[in-house]
Amino acid sequence: VIPPPVIHIESYGEDSISFSLKMTTNIKVSGYVVNIYWTFDTHRQEKRTLVIEGEKSIQKVANLTAHTPYEISAWAKTELGDSPLSFVHVVTSGTRPAAPSLKAKAINQTAVECSWTGPRNVVYGIFYATSFLELYRSPHNSTTSAHNITVLVQRDEQYLFLV
């Protein structure tokens, strides 16, 4: 039986998490697949996937948000097949940034100008869809470090926006 990998949180800060991966077996490991999950505004679960080569690994994941719960899951790729999943949870330190104040204004039938307030030198995600279900499951999205963006939409539709 292939055991799940051991995920150990080495350290964490306001915008990063460092963790190590190892197996407690003599089975040869060729690498790991790691998923980092977090929830955005209770509407959208985000995920970042890392494919890591090698048997032992220490990883640092950066560009995270302060005071946000993250779930890290991992499985090992071995000579005998894939291992079961392991999970750990960690909350980054610091104070979570205040939610930006979003304004969306139609420029014409297919373009919407979105602008918001918030701190500088961060990356913003803009999510939009025609229903709450679509906004949760598969929204259109874009990222920018600016405080505004023009998004193209379908004519004759109403949209919901999050930043």
C-alpha positions as CSV (number, residue, x, y, z in Angstrom):
1,V,0.0,0.0,0.0
2,I,1.3,3.4,-0.9
3,P,1.0,5.9,2.0
4,P,0.0,9.5,1.5
5,P,2.9,12.1,1.5
6,V,3.6,14.1,4.7
7,I,3.0,17.8,4.2
8,H,4.8,19.9,6.8
9,I,4.3,23.7,7.1
10,E,7.8,25.1,7.5
11,S,6.8,28.8,7.8
12,Y,4.2,31.3,6.7
13,G,3.8,35.0,6.5
14,E,1.3,37.6,5.2
15,D,1.8,36.7,1.5
16,S,3.6,33.3,1.4
17,I,3.6,29.7,2.7
18,S,6.7,27.4,2.8
19,F,6.1,23.7,3.1
20,S,8.0,20.4,2.8
21,L,6.9,17.2,1.2
22,K,8.2,13.7,2.0
23,M,7.2,10.1,1.9
24,T,7.5,7.6,4.8
25,T,8.2,4.6,2.5
26,N,11.0,3.1,0.5
27,I,8.8,3.3,-2.7
28,K,10.6,5.4,-5.3
29,V,8.9,8.8,-5.8
30,S,9.2,10.6,-9.1
31,G,7.3,13.7,-8.0
32,Y,4.3,15.4,-6.4
33,V,1.1,17.1,-7.5
34,V,0.1,19.9,-5.1
35,N,-3.1,22.0,-5.1
36,I,-3.5,25.1,-3.0
37,Y,-7.2,26.1,-2.5
38,W,-8.7,29.3,-1.1
39,T,-12.1,30.9,-1.3
40,F,-12.6,34.3,-2.8
41,D,-15.5,36.4,-1.3
42,T,-17.4,33.2,-0.4
43,H,-18.5,33.0,-4.1
44,R,-15.5,31.5,-5.9
45,Q,-13.0,28.8,-4.9
46,E,-9.6,29.5,-6.4
47,K,-6.8,26.9,-7.0
48,R,-3.2,26.9,-7.8
49,T,-1.6,23.7,-9.0
50,L,2.1,22.8,-8.7
51,V,3.8,19.8,-10.4
52,I,7.0,19.1,-8.5
53,E,9.7,16.7,-9.7
54,G,11.9,14.7,-7.3
55,E,11.6,12.7,-4.0
56,K,11.9,15.4,-1.3
57,S,10.8,18.9,-1.8
58,I,10.6,22.2,0.0
59,Q,8.3,24.7,-1.7
60,K,7.5,28.4,-1.2
61,V,4.2,29.7,-2.6
62,A,4.1,33.5,-2.8
63,N,1.6,36.2,-3.9
64,L,-1.0,35.1,-1.3
65,T,-3.4,37.2,0.7
66,A,-2.9,38.1,4.3
67,H,-5.2,36.5,7.0
68,T,-6.7,34.0,4.5
69,P,-7.3,30.3,5.1
70,Y,-5.5,28.0,2.6
71,E,-5.8,24.3,2.1
72,I,-2.9,22.4,0.6
73,S,-3.4,18.9,-0.8
74,A,-0.8,16.7,-2.3
75,W,-0.2,13.3,-3.7
76,A,2.9,11.5,-4.7
77,K,3.7,10.0,-8.1
78,T,5.5,6.7,-7.5
79,E,6.8,3.7,-9.4
80,L,3.8,1.8,-8.2
81,G,1.2,4.5,-9.0
82,D,-0.3,7.5,-7.3
83,S,-0.5,7.8,-3.5
84,P,-3.6,8.9,-1.6
85,L,-4.1,12.6,-0.9
86,S,-2.8,14.4,2.2
87,F,-4.2,17.7,3.4
88,V,-3.1,20.6,5.7
89,H,-4.7,23.9,6.5
90,V,-3.0,27.1,7.3
91,V,-4.1,30.8,7.7
92,T,-1.6,33.4,6.5
93,S,-0.7,36.0,9.1
94,G,-1.4,39.7,9.1
95,T,-4.6,41.7,8.4
96,R,-6.8,40.8,5.4
97,P,-7.0,43.8,3.1
98,A,-10.4,45.6,3.0
99,A,-12.6,44.7,0.1
100,P,-12.3,47.2,-2.8
101,S,-15.3,49.4,-3.6
102,L,-16.3,48.5,-7.2
103,K,-18.1,50.6,-9.7
104,A,-19.1,49.2,-13.1
105,K,-20.3,51.5,-15.9
106,A,-21.4,50.5,-19.4
107,I,-19.4,52.2,-22.1
108,N,-21.5,50.8,-24.9
109,Q,-23.4,47.5,-25.5
110,T,-20.3,45.3,-25.4
111,A,-17.9,47.1,-23.0
112,V,-18.0,47.8,-19.3
113,E,-15.5,50.0,-17.5
114,C,-14.8,48.7,-14.0
115,S,-13.0,50.8,-11.4
116,W,-12.4,50.4,-7.7
117,T,-10.5,51.7,-4.7
118,G,-7.8,49.8,-2.8
119,P,-4.1,49.5,-2.1
120,R,-1.4,50.0,-4.7
121,N,1.1,47.4,-5.8
122,V,-1.2,44.4,-5.5
123,V,-2.8,42.3,-8.2
124,Y,-6.6,42.5,-8.5
125,G,-8.9,39.8,-9.9
126,I,-12.0,40.9,-11.8
127,F,-14.7,38.2,-12.1
128,Y,-17.9,38.6,-14.0
129,A,-20.8,36.4,-15.2
130,T,-24.5,36.5,-16.1
131,S,-25.7,34.6,-12.9
132,F,-24.5,33.8,-9.4
133,L,-24.1,30.2,-10.4
134,E,-21.9,31.0,-13.3
135,L,-20.0,33.5,-11.1
136,Y,-19.3,30.7,-8.6
137,R,-18.6,27.9,-11.1
138,S,-16.9,29.4,-14.2
139,P,-16.8,33.2,-14.3
140,H,-15.0,35.2,-16.9
141,N,-12.0,36.8,-15.2
142,S,-9.0,39.1,-15.7
143,T,-6.2,40.4,-13.5
144,T,-4.5,43.7,-13.3
145,S,-2.4,45.8,-10.9
146,A,-4.3,48.9,-12.0
147,H,-7.5,50.3,-10.4
148,N,-9.6,50.0,-13.5
149,I,-10.2,47.7,-16.5
150,T,-12.5,47.6,-19.5
151,V,-14.1,44.2,-20.0
152,L,-15.9,43.0,-23.1
153,V,-19.3,41.4,-22.6
154,Q,-22.1,40.0,-24.8
155,R,-24.8,42.5,-25.8
156,D,-28.3,42.2,-24.3
157,E,-27.1,40.5,-21.1
158,Q,-26.9,41.6,-17.5
159,Y,-23.7,40.9,-15.6
160,L,-22.6,40.5,-12.0
161,F,-19.1,41.8,-11.2
162,L,-16.6,41.1,-8.3
163,V,-13.2,42.5,-7.8
